[in-house]
């Protein structure tokens, strides 16, 4: 009887060791993707779109590698696709293009929704920078993008057991939108 248990435990240990090795690869790769996205966003805020595109492309390549390696370990790299969505959507607004669809980015539902919600904060920052430069037209364009994202996100009303922290992010986005509206009216 103990032989059966021993054999089962050995097989489980072998599978867990394999997962651990993949996890050890995923963690630094996830950090790298997040860093590339952050660097891309920083470059966008500095009006260096070429550098932003390069870093976003590197993030996309890293994300593909993460997807390949993460079977059974999706939670380990969960933040990377969300950051990729945020940076990709911000780039689309900078380039005056339509926001990318979920399937174009190849991310799961929650990564897409959370990334969109996070993009609202980056757009508010750009709105503030545009106002500081005295460019009300550009500030309004950022506001319109924020509003479009928020309005679309608000149709998602599900339990946090299904959508995690999205409800909190929706609330934060609403607050940022209200603050941005107030900032626009003051200028």
N, C-alpha and C positions, 0 to 999 in steps of 0.2 A: 504494500500500500504506500509506503514512503517513497518508493522508487518513482511512482507516478507523480507525486507532488514535487519531488526533487527535479524530475525532468521538466515539468511545467514551469517551475521557478527558473530553471536555467534558460529555457526558451524566452520567458518574459524578460529576464535580465539581459539577454542578447538583444532583444528588440529595444529595450530601454537604452542600452549602450549605443545602439545605432541612432536612436532619437537624440541622445545627448550629444553625439558627435555632430549631427546636423544642426542641433541647436547652437552648439559652440561656433559653427560657421554662420548661422543666421544672425546672431546678436551683433557682431561687428558689421555685417553687411547691412543690417537694418539701420544701424547708426550712420553708416556711410550714405545711405539713401536719404535719410533725414537731413544730414549735413549738406548734401548736394541741393536738396530742396530749399533749405534755409539760405544757402549761398545764392541760389537762383533768385529767391525773393529779395534778398538784400541788394543784389545787382539790379533788379527791376526798380526798386525804390531809388537807386542811384542813377537811374536812366541809362544803364549799361545793358541793353537788351541782348547784345551779342553774347556777352559773358553769361547772362541769365539763361539764354537758350542752350549754351554749352553745358551748363550745370544741370539744367532740366533734362537734357538728353542723357547725361551720365546717370542721373537718378532713375530715368526710365529703364536704362539697361540694367542697373542694379535691382530694380523692382522685378524685372523679368527673371533674373537669377533667383531672387527671393521666392517667387512663385514656384519655380522649379524645385527648390530645395525644401519648401515648407509643408509639404503634405503631412498632415497629422500634427503640425506645429504652428498652425496659422496664427495663433494668439501671440507667438513670439515676435513676429514681425508686423503686427497689426497697425502700428502707427505709421509705417513707411508709406503704404498706399494712400492713406489719408493725407499725408503731407504732400505726396505727389499730386493728388487732386487739387489741393489748395494752390500749389505753385502753378499747375497747368491752367487752372481757371483764371488766376491772376494774369498769367501771360496772355491768355485769350483776350482779356479786357484791355491790356496794354496794347495789343495788336489790333484792337477794334474788330475782333472776330467773335463768332458765336461761342458761347461756353461749350466745352467738349462734353459729349454724351458719355454716360457710364461705359458703354461698350467700347468706345474709342480709347478710353483710358485702361480698360481691362482690369477693373477693380471690383471688389464686392460691394454689396448694397450699402453697408454701414460706412465703409471707407469713403464712398462717393458722397453720401449725405453729410458726414462729419467734415470732410474736406471742403465741401461747398460752404458749410456753416462757418468754418474757420476763415475762408476767403473773405467773408464780410468784414472781418477786422482789418485785414490787409487793405481792402478797398477803402475803408474809413481813413486809414493812415494816408493813403494817396489823396483822398479828398481833402484832408487837412493840409497836405503839402501843396496841393493845387490852390487852395484858398490863400495860403501864405504867399504864393507867387502872384496872387491876384488874378488867377485864371478861373473865373466862376463857371465858364462853360465846361471846362474839363472836370471841375469839382462836381457839377451836376451829372456829368456822364458817369462818374464813379458812384454817385448816389443812386442813379438809375440802375446800375448793375447790382448794387447792394440790395435795392428794393426788389428787383426781379428775383434774385436768389432767395431772399427772405420769403416773398410771397409764394414761391414754389415749394420751399421747405415746409411751410406751415400746413400743407395738406397732409403731412406725415404726422399722425396722431396715434401712436401706439404705446403700449406699456414699455417701461424701461427694461423689462425682461426681454423684449424683442429688439429695442433700439438703443440700449445702453444709455450713454450720456447725451444723446441727441437732444432730448427735451431741454436740458440745461443750456446746450449750445444754441438752440432756437431762442431761448430767453435772452441769452447774451447778444445774439444777433439783433433781436428786437430792440434792446437797449442801445446798441451801437447805431442802429438805423435812426432811432429817435434823437440821439445826440447829434448825428450827422445832419438831420433835418434842421435842428436848432442852429447848428453852426452855419448852414447854408443861409438861413433866414437872417442871421446877424450880419452877413457880409453884403 
